[in-house]
Amino acid sequence: MKNILITGGAGFIGANFVPYFIDNNPEYHLVNLDLLTYAGNLDNVKEVEKHSRYTFVQGDICDSNFIATLFQKFQFHDVIHFAAESHVDNSISGPEAFIKTNVLGTFNLLDTARKLWMSAPNQYHIGFENSRFHHVSTDEVYGTLGETGLFEETTPYAPNSPYSASKAGSDMIVRSYFHTYGMNVVTTNCSNNYGPKQHDEKLIPTIIRKAIQGDSIPIYGDGKNVRDWLYVLDHCKGIELAFKKGKAGETYNIGGRNERNNLYIVDKVCAILDEMKPKASGSYKDQITFVKDRPGHDLRYAIDATKIEIELGWKADENFESGILKTVEWYLRKYAN
């Protein structure tokens, strides 16, 4: 049985991916490495904690000695790297952690994998000939769009926040390991994810939580910032597909083709809540308030997913209207406890 390392598997996207991958890939034993910062929670992976092909390890990808020991112990055949500091607001107030985790941490994983798998550029050790390093990234590395156009894999990088700059740096390091060492790497850049297990601070969980608590629902600026919304399980399916079938050295953009602005999001969530959990009087929309916009807030992101759709046969199973219903139902159950 092959061992695969999943980093950041107690965070939002990783914790959706871990049980999905275990169910679909009986040939793998999955090791979930997570530092369990504010963004990671073992409750997110409770459904697999006793699984015979699952091991959790708490640790820091920035600790190169720890990472080297872990690779020696488990002899990882593959790596799928989710672990990242990812909250843009936090990157504005405290950028150093983002540079360390997203740039140095990614380098530590890549270089440790290279030393285990390879004897020289383009030469793999026996048993590691098909080993792959899959790097999970974001569309924010491309910067911002005007009212038209889509991010493609060939779009020049133009990150506008310390978070997106750190992710752009990590993407470039991964790219360099393919071109310099011939390492079998693949990168996926995704649009805005939503769905179960997302951190409470993010937009959709915040709307739901504030609404049912009777608090003001804060929306940045004029609420007209546009994102391409991708249901998290659709993203997980795309990652697995790119990991298994993607071409070495390539990048694949994964997007939901569901562009919505924040005004639409908050109105839609409030309308669903009005039906599922009606207030004694009035609508949840009455609680919407507009707050000062954050610095460097990109206007619009939207991904062209044509490459992964055509080359690998991926498609999103959920549109926003179907996915948001499932999401609101999940959070209502969570916040009821």
N, C-alpha and C positions, 0 to 999 in steps of 0.2 A: 504493500500500500504506500502511496506517495503522500508526503507531508506538504501541505500548502500553508504559507503564512499569510494571514489577513491582518493588516494593521488598521487600527481604528475601528474594530468590529463591534465596539459597544456604543459607537456614535450613531447618528441618524441613518445615513445610507448604509454604512457597514452592518448595522444591526438588522436591517432588512435583508441584506445580501447573505449574511452568514447562514440563517436557517434555509433560505432558498437554495444556496449552493450545496449544503450538506444533503438536502433531500434529493437533489438532482445528480450528485456525483459520488456514488458509493465507493469509487476507487481512491478517494482522498480522505486523509485525516486532516482536519482543519485546526490550526493553531491560531487563536484570536489574541493578538497583542494590542493592549490598550493601556494608556497611562491613567485612565479614569479621571481626567480633569472635569471641569464643569460640564463639558459636552458629552462625556461618556457615562453610561449607566448600565450596570449589569442586569438590571430589570429588563432592559431592552432585548436581552438574549436569554431570558429565563427558559424559553421553550426548548433550548438545546443544551442547557447546562449539564444535564446528566447523560447526554448522548455519547455513545461509545467512540464516535469518531470526532469528538470535539474536546479541545483543551484550551482553557483560558490562561493567559500569562499577563500579569501587570508589569509594565515597564516602559521605558522612555526610548524612543527611536533616536534621540540625540546622544545617548550613551553608547559610544562605539564599542567599548569593551563588552558591555551587556549584549549588544546585538551580535557581536562575533561569537560569544559563548552560546547564544540561542541558536544560531545557524549551525554551529558544530554539533550541538545536542540533537537537533531535529533533522539536520541534513535536508533542508527545505528544497523541494524540487521546483516550486514556483512561489511567486509572491504577487499578491494583489494589494496595492498600497492605497488605502483610504485615508490614513491618519493625517490630519492637518488641523491647524488653527484656521477656522473658517468664518468667524463672526466679524463682518466688516466693521461694525461699530467698535468692537474691541481692538481691531487693528489700528484704528485711528487714535485711540487713547493709549494703547500699549503695543507699538509695532514690533518691538524686539523679539517677543515670543514667536511672532509669525515668521520672522526671518530664520530664527533658530530651528523651529520645528519643520517648517515647510521646505527650507533650503538645505540646512545641515542634516536634518533627519532623513530627507530623501537621499542625499548623498551617502550617508552611512549605510542605508539599506542597499542601495545600488552597488556600492563598492564591496560590501561584505558578500553580496550575492555573486559578484564577479569573481572574487577570490575563491569562493566555494565551487563555482560552476566551471571556471575557465582556467586554463594553464597559460594562455597567451592570447593576443587578439585573434578572434575567429577560430579559436581552438577550445573545444569543450571537453571536460573530463568525461570519462565513460560513466554512463548513467544519468548525465545531465545534458545530453545533446539537445533535448527538446525543452529544457527549462526556460521559463518565461517570466519576465518582470512586467506586470501591468500597473501603470500609473494612472490613478483617477484624478482628473483635474476639472476645471471649470471654464465656462464661457467668459468669465470676467477678465481673463487674460487678454481678450481682444479689445477691451475698452468699451466704448459706447457707440450706439448707432443713432442716426437721424430717424426720421419718420419712416423711411424705407430701407430696404436692404437686409441681408442676413449674414451672420457669421459663417464662413466656410473654413475648412481646414487650412486653406492657404491665406486667410485673412492675417495681415501683419499684427503682431502683438502691440498693444498700447494700453497697459494696465494703468488704472487711475487711483487705486488705493494701495496701502501697504500690503493688505491681504492679496489682492490680485497680482501685485508685483512679486510677492514671494512665491505665488503659484506659478507665475510665468518663469521665474528663475528655476524652480524645480522641473518644469517641463523641459527647459533647455538643457539641464544636466542629464535628464533621461535621454533626450535626443543625442547628446554628445557621446553617451555610452554605446549607442548603436553605431554611430559613424566612426568613433575611435577604436572601439574594441570588438565591434561586430556582435554586441550583446543582443539577445532576443528580447526586445522591449516593444511594448505597445502603449499608447496613451489614448485615453478617452476624455473629452471635454464636454461637460453636460450643461444644460440650462437649469433654471431654478427648480429644485425638487420640492415636492410636498407629499404629505401622506402620514401614516402612523409613525410614531417614535421620534418625531422631530422635536428639537429642543424648544422649550416653552417660550424662549425669547424671540423666536422667529415670527414672521408676519402672521401666518394663518393660525398657529396655536395662540398667539397673542390676541388676535381678534376674538377667537372662541372663548378663551379664558376670561378676558376683560368683559365680554358681553354677558356671560352668565353670572359673573360676580357683581354686575351692575355698575362697573367702573367705566370711565371714559375710554373709548377705543382710539388709540393714537395712530394717525396716518401722517407720514412725512409730507411736508410741502403742500402741493395742490393735489397729490394723489394720482398724478398722471404718469408716473414712472411705469414703464411697460416691461414685463418679463415674459419669457416663454416658459410656461409651466409644464413640468414633467412629473408624472406620478412615479413615486419612488420605486415601485416594483417593476415598472416598465424600464426604468434606468438599470435596475439590477439585471434584468434579462439582456439588456444591451451590453453590459459589462461582461457577463458570462460569454456572450457570443463573440465579442471582440477578443477576449482572453483565449477562447478556443480556436477561433477561425480567422482572427485578424492577421494581417500580413506584418511581419517583423519590421519595426522601424516606422510604422504608420501611425497616424492619428485619426481617430474617428469622433466626429461630433454627434452627440446624442441629445435630441431635442424633441419636445412634445408637439410642436406645431400648434401650440395653444397660447397665443399672445393675449395677455389681459393686462390692463392697468390696475393699479392698486385700488382705485375707486370701484371698479367692477368687482374685484375680489371681496372687498369689505361689504359691498351691497349684496353680493351673492351669498356670502356666509351668513349675513344677518337675516336674509330672506329664508334660508334653510332653517336657521335657528327659530325664526318666528313660527315655522310649521312644526318642527320637532319638539321644541321646548318653549312654547309661547309665554310671554311675559303676562303679568296680571293686567297691565294696560300699556298701550303703545307698542312701538317696534324697537328692536335692538338698534336699528339705524339711528334712533334718536341719540344714541351714546357716542356716535362718531365725532371725533374732534381732530383738528389739523394742528400739527406741531411743527416747530422749526425744522427745516430740512437738514439732513446730515451733510458734512463737507464732502465734496467730490462725488455726490450721488449721481451715478450714471443714469441717463434718461431712458435708454431702451436697450435690451438684449434680445436677440432672436437668432435661433440656430437653424442652419440648413442641414438637415439630417440625411440628405440624398445619398451620400457615400455609404453610410452604414446600412441604409435601406436597400440599396441596389447591390452592393458588393457582398453583404453578409445576410441580407434578408430580414433585417430587424424592422419591426413597426411597433408603435405604441398601441397597446390594447385599450387604454383609457383615454377619453377626451376629458377636458377639464370638468365638464358638467357631471360626468359619471364618477370621476376620481374625487371631486370635492365632496360629494355625498358620502362616500366611504370614509373620507377623512374626518368630516364633522361627526359622523356616528362614532368613530373610534375615540375622538377626544371627549365627546360627551360621556362615554363610558369611563374614560380615564379620570375626568374631573369629578365624576359622581362618587368616586371612591374616597 
